[in-house]
Amino acid sequence: MAPQQLRVAELNEARLARIRDLESRLGSIVIAYESQPTYADLSPEQLAALQELEHELGVVLVAYTPKVASVGA
């Protein structure tokens, strides 16, 4: 499947202020990236089940790996 993609995160002022504070404490520049979903690595049986349901429902289904909750989000 496709590799995970990263893009610069869009942050509100409160979150940006927290990053600026961390930059001051670290003496370094910190860039926040937003993680894009990663496709699930399905077994042949799981893929067949997904495709069967697609066919039954007449839709396109995409399975993603669950995103781990970030601390302080």
C-alpha positions in Angstrom: 0.0 0.0 0.0 1.0 3.7 -0.2 3.5 5.0 2.3 2.3 7.3 5.0 2.4 11.0 3.9 3.2 14.0 6.1 2.1 17.6 5.7 2.7 20.7 7.8 -0.1 20.9 10.4 -2.5 23.8 10.5 -2.5 24.9 14.1 -4.7 27.3 16.1 -3.0 30.1 18.1 -3.1 28.1 21.4 -1.4 25.1 19.9 1.1 27.3 18.0 1.9 29.1 21.3 2.7 25.7 23.0 5.1 24.8 20.2 6.8 28.3 20.3 7.2 27.7 24.1 8.8 24.4 23.4 11.1 25.9 20.8 12.3 28.5 23.3 13.0 25.8 25.9 14.8 23.6 23.4 16.6 26.3 21.5 15.5 24.6 18.3 13.0 25.1 15.6 10.1 22.6 15.8 7.8 21.9 12.9 4.4 20.2 13.5 3.4 17.7 10.9 0.0 16.2 10.4 0.0 12.5 9.8 -2.2 11.3 6.9 -4.0 8.0 7.4 -2.2 4.9 6.4 -4.0 2.1 4.5 -4.5 -1.0 6.5 -2.3 -4.0 5.7 -5.1 -6.5 5.0 -4.7 -10.3 4.6 -6.1 -11.8 1.5 -9.1 -13.0 3.5 -9.7 -9.6 4.9 -9.4 -7.9 1.5 -11.9 -10.4 0.1 -14.4 -9.6 2.9 -13.9 -5.9 2.2 -14.4 -6.3 -1.6 -17.5 -8.5 -1.0 -19.1 -5.9 1.2 -18.2 -3.2 -1.4 -20.0 -5.3 -4.1 -23.0 -5.9 -1.8 -23.4 -2.2 -0.9 -22.4 -0.7 -4.2 -19.8 1.5 -2.6 -16.0 1.9 -2.4 -14.6 1.0 1.0 -11.1 2.0 2.3 -9.6 0.4 5.4 -7.1 2.5 7.4 -4.8 1.7 10.3 -6.2 3.3 13.5 -4.5 6.5 14.4 -3.0 6.6 17.9 -4.3 9.4 20.0 -1.7 12.1 20.5 -0.9 13.4 24.0 -2.2 16.9 24.8 -4.2 17.2 21.6 
